[in-house]
């Protein structure tokens, strides 16, 4: 698929090597080669799509890199005709590996990329020679969501930081109290450097857009979002009953009735997202095939299996063997499981998404009609009229007994607010900071 290296280069003249299919190496656990249709633009953007875009208005790309100030390396490993782009995305050095079918194609791509990088470097040098002040960023250029235009943007200084609730690869979640209102929220603080290094920028901005535009009783709501020099901050609804898997890890297995209650809430939330053409997809993609709404029903099947069976449907400490099990192994059930539960899980965990329960045009409605959910009034589910099978015994809003003590016992470490200006940005470093457009948000205008 390494041909089609042609089409428009820069809007002024044509040159081969500016667009076409390339295979690039990706994957968090298993590194594999994925064909992508890449376009090299004159502003240095190197954007990739699964298929060749047909529209004049380009869709949102799967991959988005910059070749400005990049280094190019040619190699014959791990495959012949490989080339590596090493570039600086804001303050983070990243490497991306590609390969094509022939040495000629590789030469065409690397020459085209180098030509764009050289031209951008010349333009920058000319700007610096002509107008030193032209390099200073205009802080006011950030495109804000309409909801922030009538409300002062939030900053780190607007909150008290009380307890660490969780920590992961990209950052941490902290229980905070808004100084002005005294209300409690969960603030998710993500490191820009890690997001960029792991190529999660597009995914993070998509998450931000979805959070801003969704309202459902079983989806955590976003109150504010803002950015600092090196962090993205989501100020979320705080729910101190704890995560589902905190309770599952303590009780090992849930009853079918309790699983039905939680499963119904998840189905209701996914039905809402799908109606807005949003796929949740909280799982790793093992095969680079097109996926649709049915991918979420597989995820539901895994969650409900673990709730009712006390273990994952597939497990192996070796990731490669685990992925092989997921792709090839038949599902097994405990003898104690009811026939309705087995039928539901078998349908949700069908490997072919087109044959999977919920994989047809009726989507969530097909699952709602399943015998496992017979007797469930779905409007009552949405209206939260059902009696929960478990009620958290919390004594106050700061009661974090249902969060892991591994986190809540830790001392919070956070960059002192005094370091930031009124926009939450480091005054000394505005021109070098990674900038995430259209990120700032306040839900006040929607309430």
C-alpha positions in Angstrom: 0.0 0.0 0.0 3.0 2.2 -0.4 1.9 3.8 -3.6 -0.3 6.8 -4.3 2.5 9.2 -3.3 1.3 12.1 -5.3 -1.2 15.0 -5.2 -1.0 18.6 -4.0 2.0 19.9 -2.2 1.5 23.2 -0.5 -1.2 24.4 -2.8 1.3 26.0 -5.2 2.9 23.1 -7.0 2.8 19.3 -7.2 5.4 17.0 -5.9 5.5 13.3 -5.3 5.9 12.1 -1.8 3.5 14.6 -0.2 0.5 12.3 0.3 -0.2 8.6 0.2 -0.3 5.4 2.2 2.5 4.6 4.6 2.7 1.9 7.3 3.6 3.3 10.7 4.5 1.4 13.8 2.1 1.7 16.7 0.6 -0.1 19.7 1.0 0.1 23.4 1.7 -3.6 24.1 2.2 -5.2 20.7 4.0 -3.0 18.2 2.5 -3.6 14.8 2.4 -1.9 11.4 -0.7 0.0 10.5 -1.4 1.4 7.0 -2.3 5.1 7.1 -3.0 7.6 4.4 -0.7 10.6 5.3 -0.8 14.1 4.1 2.1 16.4 4.5 1.0 20.1 4.7 3.1 23.2 4.2 2.6 24.3 7.8 4.5 21.1 8.9 1.4 19.1 9.8 1.8 15.4 9.0 -1.7 14.0 9.4 -2.8 10.4 9.0 -6.2 8.8 8.1 -7.3 5.2 7.9 -8.5 5.7 4.4 -7.9 8.4 1.8 -10.2 11.3 2.6 -12.8 12.0 0.0 -14.1 15.3 1.3 -12.7 18.7 0.6 -13.2 19.5 4.3 -10.8 17.0 5.9 -12.2 14.9 8.7 -10.4 14.7 12.1 -7.2 12.8 11.6 -6.2 9.6 13.5 -2.6 10.8 13.7 -1.3 14.4 13.8 2.4 15.1 14.0 4.6 18.1 13.1 7.8 17.9 11.1 9.0 21.4 12.1 12.6 21.2 13.3 12.5 17.4 12.8 15.4 14.9 12.4 15.0 12.2 9.8 16.7 8.8 10.0 16.7 6.0 7.5 17.1 2.4 8.6 16.5 -1.1 7.4 15.3 -2.3 10.8 12.9 -3.5 12.0 11.8 -3.6 8.3 13.4 -2.6 5.0 12.7 1.0 3.8 12.0 2.3 7.2 12.4 5.9 8.2 12.1 7.6 11.6 10.9 11.1 12.3 12.2 12.6 15.6 10.7 16.0 16.3 9.8 18.4 19.1 6.1 18.6 19.8 6.0 21.7 22.1 8.5 20.7 24.8 8.6 17.0 24.2 10.8 15.0 21.8 8.9 12.2 20.1 9.8 9.5 17.6 7.5 8.0 15.0 8.6 5.0 12.8 7.3 4.5 9.3 8.0 2.1 6.4 7.2 2.0 2.7 7.6 -0.7 0.0 10.6 0.6 -2.0 13.8 2.7 -1.4 12.4 5.2 -4.0 9.2 5.8 -2.1 11.2 6.3 1.1 13.4 8.8 -0.7 10.4 10.7 -2.0 8.8 10.9 1.5 12.0 12.0 3.3 12.9 14.6 0.7 9.4 16.1 0.9 9.4 16.1 4.7 12.9 17.7 4.8 11.9 20.3 2.3 9.0 21.4 4.5 11.1 21.4 7.6 13.8 23.5 5.9 11.3 26.0 4.5 9.7 26.4 8.0 13.2 26.9 9.5 14.0 29.6 6.9 10.7 31.4 7.6 11.3 31.4 11.3 14.8 32.8 10.9 13.5 35.5 8.6 10.8 36.5 11.1 13.3 36.7 13.9 15.7 38.9 11.8 12.9 41.2 10.7 10.8 41.5 13.9 12.1 40.3 17.2 8.7 40.9 18.9 6.9 38.8 16.3 7.9 35.7 18.2 5.9 36.6 21.3 2.7 34.7 21.6 -0.6 36.6 22.0 -2.1 35.0 25.1 -5.5 36.2 24.1 -5.5 34.1 20.9 -6.8 31.0 22.7 -10.1 30.0 21.2 -12.4 29.6 24.2 -15.7 27.7 24.3 -18.6 30.2 24.1 -19.6 29.2 27.7 -16.4 30.9 29.1 -16.8 34.2 27.4 -19.1 35.6 30.1 -17.4 33.8 33.0 -13.9 34.3 34.4 -11.7 31.4 33.5 -10.8 29.2 36.5 -7.2 28.7 37.6 -5.3 26.6 40.1 -5.7 29.4 42.6 -9.4 29.0 42.7 -9.3 25.7 44.6 -8.1 24.1 47.9 -6.4 20.7 47.4 -7.6 18.2 50.0 -6.9 14.6 49.2 -5.4 12.4 46.5 -8.1 10.1 45.1 -6.1 8.3 42.4 -3.0 8.4 40.3 -2.1 7.0 36.8 0.2 7.2 33.8 -1.1 10.6 32.7 -1.6 12.4 36.0 -3.6 12.3 39.2 -7.1 12.9 40.6 -7.5 15.2 43.6 -10.4 16.0 45.8 -10.7 19.8 45.7 -12.9 22.5 47.2 -13.8 25.6 45.2 -13.0 28.6 47.3 -15.8 30.8 46.0 -18.7 28.3 46.5 -17.3 25.8 49.0 -18.4 23.0 46.6 -16.4 19.8 46.3 -15.1 18.5 43.0 -12.7 15.8 41.7 -9.9 17.5 39.7 -8.2 15.4 37.1 -4.8 16.9 36.4 -3.0 15.5 33.3 0.6 16.1 32.3 0.9 17.6 28.9 4.3 16.2 28.4 3.0 12.6 28.9 0.0 13.2 26.7 2.2 14.4 23.9 4.8 11.6 24.3 2.1 8.9 24.2 0.4 10.5 21.2 -2.8 11.1 23.1 -3.4 14.7 22.2 -6.3 14.1 19.8 -7.8 11.6 22.2 -7.6 14.0 25.1 -9.2 16.9 23.1 -11.9 14.5 22.0 -12.6 13.6 25.6 -12.8 17.3 26.5 -15.3 18.0 23.7 -17.5 15.0 24.7 -17.5 16.0 28.4 -18.5 19.6 27.5 -21.5 18.4 25.4 -23.0 15.5 27.3 -25.4 15.4 30.1 -26.7 12.1 31.5 -27.4 10.8 35.0 -24.8 8.0 34.7 -22.0 10.0 33.1 -19.7 12.1 35.3 -20.3 15.7 34.4 -17.7 18.4 33.7 -17.9 21.6 35.7 -14.8 23.5 34.5 -11.6 22.8 32.4 -8.5 25.0 32.1 -4.8 24.6 31.4 -1.5 25.7 33.0 1.9 25.8 31.5 2.4 22.0 31.8 -1.0 20.6 32.9 -4.6 20.1 31.7 -7.2 20.3 34.4 -10.7 18.8 34.3 -12.9 19.8 37.3 -15.4 17.0 37.5 -18.5 16.1 39.5 -17.3 14.5 42.7 -19.0 11.2 43.6 -17.6 9.7 46.9 -19.3 6.3 46.7 -16.1 4.9 45.1 -15.4 3.2 41.9 -17.2 0.0 40.9 -14.1 -2.1 40.9 -13.1 -0.9 44.4 -16.2 -2.6 45.7 -15.9 -5.6 43.4 -12.3 -6.2 44.6 -13.6 -6.3 48.1 -16.6 -8.5 47.5 -15.1 -10.5 44.6 -18.4 -11.2 42.9 -21.8 -9.5 42.7 -25.2 -11.1 42.6 -27.0 -11.2 39.3 -29.5 -8.7 40.6 -26.8 -6.2 41.6 -25.1 -6.8 38.2 -28.4 -6.2 36.4 -28.7 -2.8 38.2 -25.2 -1.6 37.3 -25.5 -3.1 33.8 -28.7 -1.3 33.1 -27.1 2.0 34.1 -24.2 1.4 31.7 -26.5 0.4 28.9 -28.5 3.6 29.4 -25.4 5.7 29.3 -24.0 4.0 26.2 -27.3 4.3 24.5 -27.2 8.0 25.1 -23.6 8.3 23.8 -24.4 6.3 20.7 -27.4 8.5 19.9 -25.0 11.4 19.7 -22.6 9.3 17.4 -20.1 8.9 20.3 -18.4 5.5 20.8 -16.9 5.1 24.3 -14.4 2.4 23.4 -12.6 2.1 26.7 -10.4 -0.9 25.6 -7.3 -1.6 23.5 -7.9 -2.3 19.8 -6.1 -5.6 19.0 -6.8 -5.6 15.3 -6.7 -2.5 13.2 -10.1 -3.0 11.7 -12.9 -0.6 11.6 -14.9 -0.5 14.8 -18.3 0.9 15.5 -20.8 1.0 18.4 -20.6 -2.8 18.9 -17.1 -2.3 20.4 -18.8 -0.8 23.5 -21.0 -3.9 23.9 -17.9 -6.1 24.1 -16.7 -3.8 26.8 -20.0 -4.1 28.6 -19.8 -7.9 28.3 -16.3 -7.9 29.9 -17.5 -5.7 32.8 -20.7 -7.7 33.5 -18.7 -11.0 33.2 -16.3 -9.8 35.9 -19.1 -8.7 38.1 -21.0 -12.0 38.0 -18.0 -14.4 37.7 -15.4 -12.7 39.8 -12.7 -12.8 37.2 -12.0 -11.6 33.7 -13.3 -13.7 30.8 -9.8 -13.9 29.4 -6.6 -13.6 31.4 -2.9 -14.3 31.1 0.1 -12.4 32.5 1.8 -12.6 29.1 0.2 -9.8 27.1 0.7 -11.6 23.7 -0.9 -14.8 25.1 -3.7 -12.7 26.6 -4.4 -11.1 23.2 -4.4 -14.5 21.5 -7.0 -15.7 24.1 -9.2 -12.7 23.4 -9.1 -13.3 19.7 -9.3 -17.1 19.6 -10.6 -18.6 22.9 -14.2 -19.5 23.6 -15.9 -18.1 26.6 -16.3 -20.3 29.7 -18.9 -19.8 32.5 -19.2 -20.9 36.2 -21.9 -23.5 36.8 -23.7 -21.2 39.2 -24.6 -18.7 36.4 -28.2 -18.5 35.2 -29.1 -19.4 31.6 -30.2 -15.8 31.0 -26.9 -14.4 32.3 -25.0 -16.9 30.1 -27.0 -16.0 27.1 -26.4 -12.3 27.6 -22.7 -12.6 28.2 -22.3 -15.0 25.2 -24.1 -12.5 23.0 -22.0 -9.5 24.2 -18.7 -11.4 23.9 -19.2 -12.7 20.3 -15.9 -11.8 18.5 -17.5 -10.8 15.2 -19.0 -7.3 15.9 -21.6 -7.7 13.2 -23.0 -10.8 15.0 -22.6 -9.4 18.5 -25.6 -8.7 20.7 -26.2 -4.9 20.1 -24.2 -5.0 16.9 -27.2 -4.6 14.6 -29.1 -1.4 13.7 -31.2 -1.5 17.0 -28.0 -1.1 19.0 -28.8 -0.7 22.7 -32.5 -1.6 22.2 -31.5 -5.1 21.3 -29.7 -5.5 24.6 -32.6 -3.9 26.5 -34.9 -6.5 25.1 -32.8 -9.4 26.2 -34.4 -11.8 28.8 -31.7 -10.9 31.4 -33.2 -7.4 31.5 -36.8 -8.5 31.4 -38.8 -6.7 34.1 -36.5 -3.6 33.9 -38.3 -0.3 33.3 -35.8 1.6 31.3 -37.4 5.0 32.0 -37.2 4.3 35.7 -33.5 3.5 35.3 -32.9 6.9 33.6 -35.0 8.7 36.2 -33.1 7.0 39.0 -36.3 5.6 40.5 -34.9 2.1 41.1 -33.7 1.2 44.6 -29.9 0.7 44.6 -28.7 -2.7 45.8 -25.9 -0.9 47.7 -25.8 2.5 49.4 -22.4 4.0 50.4 -22.2 4.7 54.1 -20.4 8.1 53.8 -20.6 10.6 56.7 -19.5 13.7 54.8 -18.4 15.0 51.5 -14.8 14.6 52.5 -15.3 11.0 53.5 -13.1 9.0 51.2 -13.4 5.5 52.7 -14.4 4.1 49.4 -11.1 5.2 47.7 -7.9 3.3 48.0 -5.8 4.3 51.0 -2.7 3.8 48.9 -3.7 7.2 47.4 -5.7 9.0 50.1 -2.9 8.6 52.7 -0.4 10.3 50.4 0.6 13.9 50.8 -0.6 16.0 47.9 2.3 17.5 45.9 1.3 20.2 43.4 3.1 23.2 41.8 2.5 26.2 44.1 -0.2 28.4 42.6 1.9 31.5 43.2 4.1 30.4 40.2 1.2 31.1 37.8 -0.3 34.3 36.4 -4.0 35.1 36.4 -4.6 32.7 33.5 -2.9 29.8 35.3 0.1 30.2 32.9 3.7 30.6 33.9 4.4 34.3 33.0 8.0 33.5 32.1 7.3 30.8 29.6 4.2 31.6 27.6 5.9 31.5 24.2 7.2 27.9 24.8 4.2 26.4 26.5 2.2 23.6 24.9 -1.1 25.1 23.9 -4.3 23.0 23.7 -6.9 25.2 21.8 -10.5 25.4 22.8 -9.8 23.7 26.1 -11.0 26.2 28.7 -14.6 25.7 29.8 -17.2 26.5 32.4 -20.6 24.8 32.8 -22.1 27.8 34.5 -23.7 29.0 31.3 -25.5 25.7 31.0 -27.0 25.6 34.4 
